[in-house]
Amino acid sequence: MIKGTFFCIDAHTCGNPVRLITSGHPTLAGATMADKRQDFIDNHDWIRRALMFEPRGHDMMSGAFLYPPCSDNADAALLFVETSGCLPMCGHGTIGAVTAALQAGLLQPREAGVVVLDVPAGQIRVEYDWQGERVSWVKIHNVPAFVAHRGIILDVPELGSLSVDVAYGGNFYIIVEPQAHFPGIDQWSAADILRFSPQIRDLVNRTVTCQHPLHDSVRGASHVLWTGKAKLLTSTAANAVFYGDKAIDRSPCGTGTSARMAQLSARGELAVGQPFVHESIIGSQFTGCIEQRTEVAGIPAIQPSICGSAHVYGRNCIEVDDSDTYAFGFQV
Ligand code: PYC
């Protein structure tokens, strides 16, 4: 029996996939996107597994559902899904979803060049521009980013003692920088990142509590951001972000870039208004910026922006037939 039919626009943001699901959405309970995210996790997670995991998706697959807004001042709402679960916020996902939705005529913002979106992590303001029929860039004014923990000392098998920070940029990021026992990712393969990241994430979550002070359901360090030297002269810095069980972000990671800028700002290494061009593992770039300083429940924070572009490459209609052994996906 067909359990669900989902029309999707497939795109990528700087190389990382974004599947914008434009129909087949479940009606979600709750007044805010945070409530609706919880309802989705509790009652509709089969849709995420069917659309993100193999054979209809893959380790890096990531997507968003376009919903009507929850707040009076918003134009629409986004619910993010990926192989690791439902993210409170996703930067590359927003850039891809906004590009795909605008190009398909699914968003009619009240103000030209600006979309206000409710997302589980709060509300974001998104600017964009057109070049002919295409959205040429999207700039996200993200939720406030802040440092949650500094200098956590980990004893990592085979790597030895590592000191890491945790910062929030819409998700909690463990930030691993070059240090005595670790020269940085420049000399590492993707296989090394996939091997050590889950161990580091487990160790951090066993050592400290990462809890957003204003959002009960946003907790736990989920992503590992490895820093390294940029390969491109136009980049300020490079990173590789691990998420889920086997994914390395092909984009420079919007929420990771926000977290990294919060960390650099807290150390006095990045000023308000200074462009921060972040390079991904495949050499794609986002331009980040600290728009202003702010605070979250008394914690010093920054108001970050991230700018990048996305390309739509196709449309598909996915049917989930529950007589298919792999209807709800698999992971190897
Ligand atoms: O761009 O924020 C991001 C993101 C999170 C996970 C993968 N990409």
Boltz pocket constraint, residues with backbone or C-beta under 6 A from the ligand:
constraints:
  - pocket:
      binder: B
      contacts: [[A, 16], [A, 62], [A, 89], [A, 90], [A, 91], [A, 92], [A, 93], [A, 243], [A, 249], [A, 251], [A, 252], [A, 253], [A, 254], [A, 255], [A, 256]]
      max_distance: 6.0
